[in-house]
């Protein structure tokens, strides 16, 4: 059986498989001919065998630069090294020699922010020719230009005391050299690595001196003469082994103990997952069925289950980790006797108050929160306004924004309007934000936007029993196509609005890994990082 979720998942898998090839087979072969592993091979060799690598930002920039910047030339994500969660940043030298595009900076900053938010080590696998000069205007200047990488380096090193390990496994030139230089330890690979503020050609042009790369800034030079590096490895494999040894020397991570006393497993078999969502994204379905394939034993202990049933709140476990779950219920929600039914996916004043109270409770008891989004926005109209929807919505937003516990977001369908914001949208710095391939993120759905813009013209034509004018019809069709394109989860992934597109059968594993990483930081989880009152408090 073919479903919307199956079709979109297949399309995303095909796209991701192509992006994981980086610059292509010929560039991979060239990397191997130089005695070097590719970025993904390095990550596989660094991480513990059989563990998941949660890649962040794979789709970034995939639809820009005429397809010449797969992954923006850098692989970022969270992996497990010697039994602990770490952030990994690996330049992909098969893509324009690993040079930095504007989106490369965006991805690397996001990786650093994850390390700072979660208080977990970060490992840089450096193999980059530096700034992609034709695009330097989007790389070099600005508050979130390349300099912010070094700002985060310094904050992590001086105040947060987050371990930063750097392996120079190829070129590391100009300002990019500060990335390893501001790390705690540097490993270089003999014969293939170079680190310097200027390469041999620049030195020749600036000073007239002729010198080879190895003598200028190779592994031997920086380990035996300058003292910039700390270890020299014979090859990539030896370098990765050394990094694993260095990680093993770190103090043990915080234990994330299971708080469940039952068997951990999803109630629904995986072959049913793809049939959960309707073929038409506007149609209703039971969010409880989605929760059953995500939560341990498919079980949630609902909070105020009979009140404001368009919002589901409750306690649950994901691979033994206790979480508070907040999810939108779709469909027509039967009201109390004498009350009108409510529209699922819409937040009413009563449901906003319910969720705000639940968030406050999770914050007090230090329970991480998982938001599962299928939200179309807040209720509008005279009844909603008279009930104080603005005040209740603000209460919801404030509770979510100021909660000091980890916040994880999964969009399964709609993520629209201020409802998206209230359900821990990206602007509120959730620890991780994911989407199923069916996720749709926008101010409103396309048809609603068409009605908002062209409604009067459409109604006028109806009143005259005429078709809308040709120019209006063309504008409507163009607007509909634009919205469908921009609502696609791949569009959000390309712009870094989500960390990753997650397939339904992987959801539990991904959320569990993200939770284990997040819980390394006891809090507070506010913004990219919070400086301790005293350095010794870290």
C-alpha positions as CSV (number, residue, x, y, z in Angstrom):
1,X,0.0,0.0,0.0
2,X,1.3,3.4,-0.9
3,X,0.7,6.3,1.5
4,X,1.8,9.9,1.6
5,X,4.2,9.1,4.4
6,X,5.7,6.3,2.4
7,X,6.0,8.3,-0.8
8,X,7.7,11.3,0.9
9,X,10.0,9.0,2.9
10,X,11.1,7.3,-0.3
11,X,11.8,10.7,-2.0
12,X,13.8,11.9,1.0
13,X,15.8,8.7,1.2
14,X,16.8,9.1,-2.4
15,X,17.9,12.7,-1.9
16,X,19.8,11.8,1.3
17,X,21.6,8.9,-0.4
18,X,22.8,11.3,-3.2
19,X,23.9,13.9,-0.7
20,X,25.9,11.4,1.3
21,X,28.0,10.9,-1.8
22,X,29.4,14.4,-1.3
23,X,31.4,15.5,-4.4
24,X,30.9,12.1,-6.1
25,X,32.7,8.9,-6.7
26,X,35.7,10.5,-8.5
27,X,36.3,12.9,-5.6
28,X,36.0,10.1,-3.1
29,X,38.6,8.1,-5.2
30,X,40.9,11.1,-5.2
31,X,40.6,11.4,-1.4
32,X,41.6,7.7,-1.1
33,X,44.5,8.1,-3.5
34,X,45.9,10.8,-1.2
35,X,45.9,8.2,1.6
36,X,43.0,9.9,3.3
37,X,39.6,8.6,4.4
38,X,36.4,10.6,3.6
39,X,34.6,12.6,6.2
40,X,31.9,9.9,6.6
41,X,34.5,7.1,6.8
42,X,36.3,9.1,9.5
43,X,33.1,9.5,11.5
44,X,32.4,5.8,11.2
45,X,35.9,5.0,12.4
46,X,35.6,7.4,15.3
47,X,32.2,6.3,16.6
48,X,31.6,3.1,18.5
49,X,30.6,0.2,16.2
50,X,26.9,-0.5,15.9
51,X,25.8,2.9,17.3
52,X,23.7,5.5,15.6
53,X,25.2,8.7,14.2
54,X,22.5,11.4,14.3
55,X,23.4,13.6,11.4
56,X,22.4,17.3,11.8
57,X,21.8,19.4,8.7
58,X,22.3,16.9,5.9
59,X,19.9,18.7,3.7
60,X,21.3,22.2,4.3
61,X,21.9,24.0,1.0
62,X,21.0,21.0,-1.1
63,X,18.8,23.1,-3.4
64,X,21.3,26.0,-3.8
65,X,24.5,26.6,-5.8
66,X,23.2,24.5,-8.6
67,X,23.7,21.4,-6.4
68,X,27.4,22.0,-6.0
69,X,27.4,22.2,-2.2
70,X,26.0,18.9,-0.9
71,X,25.8,19.1,2.9
72,X,27.5,22.5,2.6
73,X,30.8,20.7,2.6
74,X,30.7,19.6,6.2
75,X,29.2,16.7,8.1
76,X,27.9,17.5,11.6
77,X,26.0,15.4,14.1
78,X,25.9,13.5,17.4
79,X,27.6,10.2,17.8
80,X,28.8,7.8,20.5
81,X,32.5,7.5,21.2
82,X,33.7,5.2,23.9
83,X,30.2,5.0,25.3
84,X,29.5,8.8,25.5
85,X,27.6,11.2,23.3
86,X,29.8,13.7,21.4
87,X,29.3,16.3,18.7
88,X,31.3,15.7,15.6
89,X,32.2,18.3,12.9
90,X,34.0,16.8,9.8
91,X,34.9,18.8,6.7
92,X,34.0,17.0,3.5
93,X,37.0,17.5,1.3
94,X,35.2,15.9,-1.6
95,X,33.0,19.1,-1.8
96,X,35.2,21.9,-3.1
97,X,38.1,20.8,-1.0
98,X,36.0,21.2,2.2
99,X,35.9,25.0,1.7
100,X,33.5,27.1,3.7
101,X,30.2,28.2,2.2
102,X,27.9,30.6,4.1
103,X,25.8,27.5,5.1
104,X,28.9,25.7,6.3
105,X,29.2,28.3,9.0
106,X,25.5,27.9,9.9
107,X,26.0,24.1,10.3
108,X,29.2,24.3,12.3
109,X,27.6,26.9,14.7
110,X,24.6,24.7,15.2
111,X,26.9,21.8,16.1
112,X,28.8,24.0,18.6
113,X,25.5,25.2,20.1
114,X,24.4,21.6,20.6
115,X,27.7,20.8,22.4
116,X,27.2,23.9,24.6
117,X,23.5,23.3,25.3
118,X,24.1,19.6,26.1
119,X,27.5,20.1,27.8
120,X,29.0,17.2,25.7
121,X,32.5,17.0,24.0
122,X,32.9,18.3,20.5
123,X,35.4,16.8,18.0
124,X,36.6,18.6,14.9
125,X,37.9,16.5,12.0
126,X,39.5,19.3,9.9
127,X,40.2,18.9,6.2
128,X,39.4,22.3,4.6
129,X,40.9,24.7,2.1
130,X,39.4,27.6,4.0
131,X,36.8,30.1,2.9
132,X,35.1,29.6,-0.5
133,X,36.3,32.9,-1.8
134,X,33.5,33.7,-4.3
135,X,31.1,33.5,-1.3
136,X,33.3,35.2,1.3
137,X,30.6,37.9,1.8
138,X,28.4,35.4,3.4
139,X,31.2,33.7,5.4
140,X,33.5,36.3,6.7
141,X,31.6,39.3,8.2
142,X,28.5,39.6,10.5
143,X,27.5,38.6,13.9
144,X,27.0,35.0,12.8
145,X,29.9,34.9,10.4
146,X,33.0,32.6,10.8
147,X,34.3,34.6,13.8
148,X,31.4,33.3,15.9
149,X,32.9,29.8,15.6
150,X,36.0,31.1,17.5
151,X,33.8,33.0,20.0
152,X,32.0,29.7,20.8
153,X,35.5,28.0,20.9
154,X,36.6,30.4,23.5
155,X,33.4,30.3,25.6
156,X,33.5,26.5,25.7
157,X,37.2,26.5,26.6
158,X,37.3,29.3,29.2
159,X,33.9,29.1,30.9
160,X,31.9,26.0,30.0
161,X,34.8,23.6,30.1
162,X,33.4,21.5,27.3
163,X,36.2,19.3,25.9
164,X,37.2,20.2,22.4
165,X,39.4,17.9,20.5
166,X,40.7,18.7,17.0
167,X,42.3,16.4,14.4
168,X,44.0,18.1,11.5
169,X,43.6,15.5,8.8
170,X,44.2,17.7,5.7
171,X,44.7,21.4,5.0
172,X,43.7,23.8,7.8
173,X,44.4,27.3,6.5
174,X,44.1,31.0,7.5
175,X,41.4,31.8,10.0
176,X,40.3,28.2,10.0
177,X,43.5,27.3,11.9
178,X,42.0,29.0,15.0
179,X,39.4,26.3,15.2
180,X,41.9,23.7,16.3
181,X,44.1,26.3,18.0
182,X,41.3,27.2,20.4
183,X,40.6,23.5,21.1
184,X,42.1,21.6,24.1
185,X,44.2,19.1,22.1
186,X,45.3,18.8,18.5
187,X,46.2,15.6,16.6
188,X,47.9,15.9,13.2
189,X,48.4,13.3,10.5
190,X,51.9,12.9,9.2
191,X,52.3,13.6,5.5
192,X,48.7,14.7,4.7
193,X,47.9,17.5,7.2
194,X,48.9,21.1,7.1
195,X,48.1,24.0,9.5
196,X,49.1,27.6,8.9
197,X,47.8,31.1,8.6
198,X,49.1,31.1,5.0
199,X,50.0,28.3,2.6
200,X,53.3,28.1,0.6
201,X,51.8,30.1,-2.3
202,X,50.7,32.9,0.0
203,X,54.0,32.9,1.8
204,X,55.8,33.1,-1.6
205,X,53.6,36.1,-2.7
206,X,53.8,37.9,0.6
207,X,57.5,37.4,1.6
208,X,59.2,36.0,-1.5
209,X,60.2,32.8,0.5
210,X,59.9,29.4,-1.1
211,X,59.0,26.6,1.3
212,X,57.1,23.3,1.1
213,X,53.9,22.7,3.0
214,X,55.3,20.0,5.3
215,X,58.2,22.2,6.4
216,X,56.0,25.2,6.8
217,X,53.1,23.7,8.8
218,X,53.1,19.9,8.7
219,X,52.7,17.5,11.6
220,X,56.4,17.3,12.4
221,X,56.8,21.1,12.4
222,X,53.9,21.7,14.7
223,X,54.7,18.8,17.1
224,X,58.5,19.3,17.2
225,X,59.2,23.0,16.5
226,X,56.2,25.3,17.0
227,X,54.5,23.2,19.7
228,X,51.1,24.2,18.3
229,X,50.0,20.5,18.0
230,X,50.2,17.9,20.7
231,X,50.2,14.5,18.9
232,X,51.3,13.2,15.5
233,X,49.6,10.1,14.0
234,X,50.9,8.0,11.1
235,X,47.6,7.9,9.2
236,X,43.9,8.6,9.5
237,X,43.2,5.3,11.2
238,X,45.8,6.0,13.9
239,X,44.5,9.6,14.3
240,X,41.0,8.3,14.9
241,X,42.3,5.7,17.4
242,X,44.1,8.5,19.3
243,X,41.0,10.6,19.4
244,X,39.1,7.6,20.9
245,X,41.9,7.3,23.5
246,X,41.6,11.0,24.4
247,X,37.8,10.7,24.8
248,X,38.3,7.7,27.1
249,X,40.5,9.9,29.4
250,X,37.6,12.3,30.0
251,X,35.7,12.1,33.3
252,X,32.7,9.7,33.0
253,X,29.5,11.2,31.6
254,X,26.4,11.8,33.7
255,X,24.4,8.6,34.1
256,X,21.0,8.8,32.4
257,X,19.3,6.1,34.3
258,X,16.1,4.4,33.2
259,X,13.1,5.6,35.3
260,X,10.8,2.9,33.9
261,X,10.1,-0.3,35.8
262,X,8.6,-2.1,32.8
263,X,9.9,-3.6,29.5
264,X,10.8,-1.0,27.0
265,X,9.2,-1.4,23.6
266,X,6.7,0.2,21.2
267,X,3.3,-1.4,21.3
268,X,2.6,-1.0,17.6
269,X,4.7,-3.1,15.1
270,X,6.8,-1.0,12.8
271,X,5.0,-2.1,9.6
272,X,1.9,-0.1,10.7
273,X,3.7,3.2,11.2
274,X,3.4,4.3,7.5
275,X,-0.4,3.9,7.6
276,X,-0.9,6.2,10.5
277,X,-1.2,9.5,8.7
278,X,-4.0,10.1,6.2
279,X,-3.3,10.5,2.4
280,X,-4.6,14.1,2.6
281,X,-2.7,16.1,5.2
282,X,-5.9,18.0,6.0
283,X,-7.8,14.9,7.1
284,X,-8.0,13.7,10.7
285,X,-6.3,10.8,12.5
286,X,-5.6,9.7,16.0
287,X,-2.5,11.2,17.5
288,X,-2.6,8.4,20.2
289,X,-1.8,5.9,17.5
290,X,1.4,7.9,16.7
291,X,2.3,8.0,20.3
292,X,1.9,4.3,20.6
293,X,4.8,3.7,18.1
294,X,7.1,6.2,19.8
295,X,6.7,5.7,23.5
296,X,7.8,2.7,25.6
297,X,5.1,0.1,25.6
298,X,3.0,2.6,23.6
299,X,1.8,4.0,26.9
300,X,1.2,7.6,28.1
301,X,-0.3,8.5,31.5
302,X,-2.4,11.4,30.4
303,X,-2.7,14.6,32.4
304,X,-6.2,16.0,32.6
305,X,-7.2,13.6,29.9
306,X,-10.9,14.8,29.9
307,X,-10.1,18.5,29.7
308,X,-9.2,20.4,26.5
309,X,-8.7,17.1,24.6
310,X,-7.4,18.9,21.5
311,X,-4.1,19.0,23.5
312,X,-2.6,15.7,24.8
313,X,-0.3,16.0,27.8
314,X,1.1,13.2,29.8
315,X,4.0,11.3,31.3
316,X,5.8,8.6,29.3
317,X,9.1,6.9,28.7
318,X,11.4,6.7,25.7
319,X,13.9,3.9,26.0
320,X,13.5,4.1,29.7
321,X,13.9,7.9,30.0
322,X,11.0,9.7,31.6
323,X,9.6,12.5,29.5
324,X,6.6,14.9,29.5
325,X,4.8,14.6,26.2
326,X,2.8,17.5,24.6
327,X,1.0,16.6,21.4
328,X,-1.8,18.0,19.2
329,X,-4.9,15.8,18.7
330,X,-6.5,16.2,15.2
331,X,-10.1,15.7,14.1
332,X,-13.3,17.1,15.6
333,X,-13.2,17.0,19.4
334,X,-16.5,16.4,21.1
335,X,-17.2,19.1,23.6
336,X,-18.7,18.9,27.1
337,X,-22.5,18.8,27.3
338,X,-23.9,22.1,25.9
339,X,-20.6,23.1,24.3
340,X,-19.6,23.2,20.7
341,X,-17.2,20.7,19.4
342,X,-13.6,21.9,18.9
343,X,-11.3,21.6,16.0
344,X,-8.3,19.4,16.6
345,X,-4.9,20.9,15.8
346,X,-6.2,24.3,17.1
347,X,-5.1,25.7,20.5
348,X,-8.0,27.2,22.5
349,X,-7.7,29.3,25.7
350,X,-8.5,26.3,27.9
351,X,-5.9,24.1,26.2
352,X,-3.3,26.8,26.4
353,X,-3.8,27.1,30.1
354,X,-3.7,23.3,30.5
355,X,-0.4,23.0,28.6
356,X,1.2,25.9,30.4
357,X,0.5,24.3,33.8
358,X,1.9,21.0,32.6
359,X,5.1,22.6,31.3
360,X,5.5,24.4,34.7
361,X,5.2,21.1,36.5
362,X,7.7,19.4,34.2
363,X,10.1,22.3,34.8
364,X,9.8,22.1,38.6
365,X,10.3,18.3,38.5
366,X,13.2,18.5,35.9
367,X,11.4,16.3,33.4
368,X,12.4,16.8,29.8
369,X,9.6,17.7,27.4
370,X,8.9,16.2,24.0
371,X,6.6,18.3,21.7
372,X,4.9,16.4,18.9
373,X,3.6,19.0,16.5
374,X,0.5,18.9,14.3
375,X,-0.7,22.3,15.0
376,X,-2.6,24.8,12.7
377,X,-2.5,27.7,15.1
378,X,-4.5,29.4,17.9
379,X,-8.3,29.8,17.7
380,X,-9.7,33.0,16.3
381,X,-13.1,34.7,16.5
382,X,-15.2,36.6,19.0
383,X,-15.6,33.7,21.4
384,X,-11.9,33.0,21.5
385,X,-11.0,36.6,22.0
386,X,-13.6,37.0,24.8
387,X,-12.2,34.0,26.5
388,X,-8.8,35.7,26.6
389,X,-7.0,33.6,23.9
390,X,-4.2,36.2,23.7
391,X,-3.5,36.1,27.5
392,X,-3.7,32.3,27.6
393,X,-1.5,32.0,24.5
394,X,1.1,34.3,26.0
395,X,1.0,32.2,29.2
396,X,1.7,29.0,27.1
397,X,4.5,30.7,25.2
398,X,6.1,32.1,28.4
399,X,6.0,28.7,30.2
400,X,7.6,27.0,27.2
401,X,10.2,29.7,26.6
402,X,11.4,29.8,30.2
403,X,11.3,26.1,31.0
404,X,14.8,25.0,32.0
405,X,14.6,21.4,31.0
406,X,15.5,19.8,27.7
407,X,13.0,20.4,25.0
408,X,12.8,18.1,21.9
409,X,10.4,18.8,19.0
410,X,9.1,16.4,16.4
411,X,6.8,17.7,13.6
412,X,4.7,15.0,12.1
413,X,2.3,17.1,10.0
414,X,1.4,20.8,10.3
415,X,3.5,23.4,12.1
416,X,1.6,26.6,11.4
417,X,1.2,30.1,12.8
418,X,1.7,31.0,16.4
419,X,0.9,27.5,17.4
420,X,4.2,26.4,15.9
421,X,5.9,29.0,18.1
422,X,4.1,27.8,21.2
423,X,5.0,24.2,20.5
424,X,8.7,25.1,20.9
425,X,9.4,26.4,17.5
426,X,13.0,26.9,16.4
427,X,13.2,30.5,17.6
428,X,12.8,29.3,21.2
429,X,16.0,27.2,21.0
430,X,14.7,23.7,21.6
431,X,17.6,21.3,22.2
432,X,16.7,19.4,19.0
433,X,14.1,19.9,16.4
434,X,13.1,17.1,14.0
435,X,10.5,16.4,11.4
436,X,8.9,13.4,9.7
437,X,9.0,13.6,5.9
438,X,5.4,14.8,6.1
439,X,6.1,17.9,8.2
440,X,4.8,21.1,6.8
441,X,6.1,24.4,8.3
442,X,4.6,27.8,7.4
443,X,2.6,30.8,8.7
444,X,-0.5,29.1,7.3
445,X,-1.4,26.5,4.7
446,X,-1.5,27.5,1.0
447,X,-5.3,27.5,0.7
448,X,-5.7,29.7,3.7
449,X,-3.1,32.1,2.3
450,X,-4.9,32.2,-1.0
451,X,-8.1,33.0,0.7
452,X,-6.4,35.8,2.8
453,X,-4.9,37.4,-0.3
454,X,-7.4,36.7,-3.1
455,X,-10.6,36.1,-1.1
456,X,-12.3,39.3,-2.2
457,X,-11.7,38.6,-5.9
458,X,-12.8,35.0,-5.5
459,X,-16.0,36.0,-3.7
460,X,-16.7,38.8,-6.2
461,X,-16.4,36.3,-9.1
462,X,-18.7,33.9,-7.3
463,X,-21.3,36.6,-6.8
464,X,-21.3,37.3,-10.5
465,X,-21.3,33.5,-11.4
466,X,-18.1,34.1,-13.3
467,X,-14.6,32.6,-13.3
468,X,-11.9,34.7,-11.5
469,X,-9.9,36.9,-13.9
470,X,-7.1,35.1,-15.8
471,X,-4.4,37.2,-14.0
472,X,-5.9,36.3,-10.6
473,X,-6.1,32.7,-11.5
474,X,-2.5,32.6,-12.5
475,X,-1.5,34.4,-9.3
476,X,-3.5,31.8,-7.3
477,X,-1.8,28.9,-9.0
478,X,1.6,30.4,-8.6
479,X,0.9,31.1,-4.9
480,X,-0.3,27.5,-4.4
481,X,2.8,26.1,-6.0
482,X,5.1,28.3,-4.0
483,X,3.4,27.3,-0.8
484,X,3.6,23.6,-1.6
485,X,7.3,24.0,-2.3
486,X,8.0,26.0,0.8
487,X,5.9,23.7,3.1
488,X,7.9,20.7,2.2
489,X,10.1,19.3,5.0
490,X,13.0,19.2,2.5
491,X,12.7,23.0,2.1
492,X,12.9,23.4,5.9
493,X,15.9,21.0,6.0
494,X,17.7,22.9,3.3
495,X,17.5,26.1,5.4
496,X,18.4,24.7,8.7
497,X,14.8,25.2,10.1
498,X,15.0,21.6,11.4
499,X,18.0,19.5,12.5
500,X,17.0,16.4,10.5
501,X,14.2,14.6,8.8
502,X,13.6,11.5,10.8
503,X,11.9,8.4,9.4
504,X,9.0,7.0,11.6
505,X,10.7,3.7,12.4
506,X,13.8,5.6,13.6
507,X,12.0,8.1,15.8
508,X,12.3,6.3,19.1
509,X,16.1,5.7,18.7
510,X,16.7,9.3,17.5
511,X,14.7,10.8,20.4
512,X,16.5,8.6,22.9
513,X,19.9,9.6,21.6
514,X,18.9,13.2,21.7
515,X,17.6,12.9,25.2
516,X,20.8,11.1,26.5
517,X,22.9,13.9,25.0
518,X,20.6,16.7,26.4
519,X,20.5,15.2,29.9
520,X,24.3,15.5,30.2
521,X,23.5,19.1,31.1
522,X,21.5,19.3,34.4
523,X,20.4,22.7,33.3
524,X,19.3,25.3,32.7
525,X,18.5,24.7,29.1
526,X,18.0,28.3,28.0
527,X,19.5,29.7,24.8
528,X,22.6,28.2,23.1
529,X,24.4,28.4,26.5
530,X,24.2,29.9,30.0
531,X,27.5,30.9,31.6
532,X,27.9,29.6,35.2
533,X,28.0,32.1,38.0
534,X,31.4,30.8,38.9
535,X,33.7,28.8,36.6
536,X,34.1,26.2,39.3
537,X,30.3,25.6,39.3
538,X,30.5,23.8,35.9
